[in-house]
């Protein structure tokens, strides 16, 4: 079965490099990221439509962070093609009011929503997300390659086109699994765990579990 993995905000398909050996493993860049198309407007819905257009057969859909929110919307669009859903470093939102409890209140994450980025900001973001500093040059490179319009438009578009993700998940007829890093400081773990979903907490992992525990993630992708 084909596997398609969606990266998060400010990243690219390079976050999946540890799993290149998997057969039928597709890792597209989202619009505004990496080698993805540059658009005038960005939103989770636009990302979902783009990814859905790439899927022509039954698929195990994987999403990390923002990519998980995109994956939920893809599943809504083409539910008949989604056979398994793996969501990493995120949990579903049912209302905008949940956002302040969901995301950790740390100003260092604001680089993901600012037009300009700095190397110091990239280092701070890596610390918040508990990403090994050996990966920080990659984090900075991916942020540099992101269309600044995406960072500016992300929150306004999320608020304008918000969808009840829990309701979407409840409507799906497929296997759904969540993986969250125990050391992830970008999310409020206690809230994520109380969110009414079945979450596997990965010890010794931060926000990018694929970097910290690739073998653990691999077992859930095969």
DAMO-V371360 format. One record per residue. N is the residue number from 1. RES is the residue in three letters. PSI is psi in degrees with one decimal (* if undefined). Layout:
N,RES,PSI / N,RES,PSI
This chain:
1,UNK,138.6 / 2,UNK,143.1 / 3,UNK,130.5 / 4,UNK,123.3 / 5,UNK,133.8 / 6,UNK,125.7 / 7,UNK,175.4 / 8,UNK,-174.6 / 9,UNK,131.5 / 10,UNK,10.9 / 11,UNK,-160.0 / 12,UNK,-176.6 / 13,UNK,-7.5 / 14,UNK,-19.7 / 15,UNK,-14.1 / 16,UNK,10.8 / 17,UNK,-27.7 / 18,UNK,-11.2 / 19,UNK,20.2 / 20,UNK,-21.4 / 21,UNK,-13.8 / 22,UNK,139.7 / 23,UNK,149.2 / 24,UNK,41.4 / 25,UNK,113.9 / 26,UNK,132.6 / 27,UNK,78.2 / 28,UNK,153.0 / 29,UNK,135.2 / 30,UNK,156.8 / 31,UNK,135.5 / 32,UNK,1.6 / 33,UNK,146.6 / 34,UNK,-124.6 / 35,UNK,10.4 / 36,UNK,160.7 / 37,UNK,146.3 / 38,UNK,130.5 / 39,UNK,168.6 / 40,UNK,-32.6 / 41,UNK,145.0 / 42,UNK,146.4 / 43,UNK,166.3 / 44,UNK,-35.3 / 45,UNK,-41.2 / 46,UNK,-41.6 / 47,UNK,-43.1 / 48,UNK,-42.2 / 49,UNK,-38.9 / 50,UNK,-47.6 / 51,UNK,-42.5 / 52,UNK,-33.7 / 53,UNK,-16.4 / 54,UNK,-8.6 / 55,UNK,113.9 / 56,UNK,3.9 / 57,UNK,168.9 / 58,UNK,141.4 / 59,UNK,147.0 / 60,UNK,111.3 / 61,UNK,129.1 / 62,UNK,135.9 / 63,UNK,135.6 / 64,UNK,129.0 / 65,UNK,-122.9 / 66,UNK,-33.4 / 67,UNK,-26.7 / 68,UNK,-39.1 / 69,UNK,-35.7 / 70,UNK,-44.7 / 71,UNK,-39.1 / 72,UNK,-41.0 / 73,UNK,-34.6 / 74,UNK,-44.6 / 75,UNK,-34.4 / 76,UNK,-39.5 / 77,UNK,-39.9 / 78,UNK,53.9 / 79,UNK,-30.8 / 80,UNK,-15.7 / 81,UNK,-10.0 / 82,UNK,112.2 / 83,UNK,-24.8 / 84,UNK,144.4 / 85,UNK,119.7 / 86,UNK,119.7 / 87,UNK,123.0 / 88,UNK,132.2 / 89,UNK,36.5 / 90,UNK,170.6 / 91,UNK,154.4 / 92,UNK,147.4 / 93,UNK,137.3 / 94,UNK,-13.0 / 95,UNK,158.3 / 96,UNK,-27.6 / 97,UNK,-22.7 / 98,UNK,-16.5 / 99,UNK,-40.0 / 100,UNK,-23.0 / 101,UNK,-22.8 / 102,UNK,-49.0 / 103,UNK,140.0 / 104,UNK,135.3 / 105,UNK,77.7 / 106,UNK,119.0 / 107,UNK,-19.7 / 108,UNK,-16.7 / 109,UNK,-7.0 / 110,UNK,-18.0 / 111,UNK,-25.5 / 112,UNK,-11.1 / 113,UNK,7.3 / 114,UNK,149.3 / 115,UNK,-42.8 / 116,UNK,147.8 / 117,UNK,157.0 / 118,UNK,161.7 / 119,UNK,-38.9 / 120,UNK,-38.4 / 121,UNK,-37.6 / 122,UNK,-41.6 / 123,UNK,-42.3 / 124,UNK,-42.3 / 125,UNK,-41.6 / 126,UNK,-37.3 / 127,UNK,-43.2 / 128,UNK,-42.6 / 129,UNK,3.4 / 130,UNK,44.1 / 131,UNK,130.4 / 132,UNK,131.9 / 133,UNK,-14.5 / 134,UNK,-19.5 / 135,UNK,-6.3 / 136,UNK,-40.7 / 137,UNK,-36.4 / 138,UNK,-41.5 / 139,UNK,-45.6 / 140,UNK,-43.4 / 141,UNK,-42.5 / 142,UNK,-39.0 / 143,UNK,-41.1 / 144,UNK,-32.4 / 145,UNK,-2.0 / 146,UNK,141.0 / 147,UNK,121.3 / 148,UNK,-28.3 / 149,UNK,-31.4 / 150,UNK,-43.5 / 151,UNK,-39.1 / 152,UNK,-37.9 / 153,UNK,-13.1 / 154,UNK,-57.7 / 155,UNK,-47.3 / 156,UNK,-40.5 / 157,UNK,-35.7 / 158,UNK,-42.2 / 159,UNK,-36.4 / 160,UNK,-38.7 / 161,UNK,29.4 / 162,UNK,140.3 / 163,UNK,145.9 / 164,UNK,100.9 / 165,UNK,-32.1 / 166,UNK,-40.7 / 167,UNK,-39.1 / 168,UNK,-48.0 / 169,UNK,-39.0 / 170,UNK,-21.4 / 171,UNK,-9.3 / 172,UNK,149.6 / 173,UNK,68.7 / 174,UNK,165.6 / 175,UNK,129.9 / 176,UNK,130.4 / 177,UNK,145.4 / 178,UNK,136.7 / 179,UNK,127.8 / 180,UNK,136.1 / 181,UNK,134.3 / 182,UNK,-25.8 / 183,UNK,9.7 / 184,UNK,114.1 / 185,UNK,-0.9 / 186,UNK,-22.9 / 187,UNK,155.5 / 188,UNK,97.7 / 189,UNK,-40.4 / 190,UNK,-41.2 / 191,UNK,-41.5 / 192,UNK,-42.2 / 193,UNK,-22.3 / 194,UNK,11.8 / 195,UNK,6.7 / 196,UNK,19.7 / 197,UNK,158.7 / 198,UNK,105.0 / 199,UNK,132.3 / 200,UNK,120.8 / 201,UNK,124.2 / 202,UNK,112.0 / 203,UNK,151.2 / 204,UNK,27.7 / 205,UNK,144.3 / 206,UNK,-144.7 / 207,UNK,-40.2 / 208,UNK,79.4 / 209,UNK,-29.4 / 210,UNK,-29.9 / 211,UNK,-42.3 / 212,UNK,-39.7 / 213,UNK,62.7 / 214,UNK,-35.6 / 215,UNK,-37.0 / 216,UNK,-47.2 / 217,UNK,-40.8 / 218,UNK,-40.9 / 219,UNK,-29.2 / 220,UNK,-7.2 / 221,UNK,-22.5 / 222,UNK,*
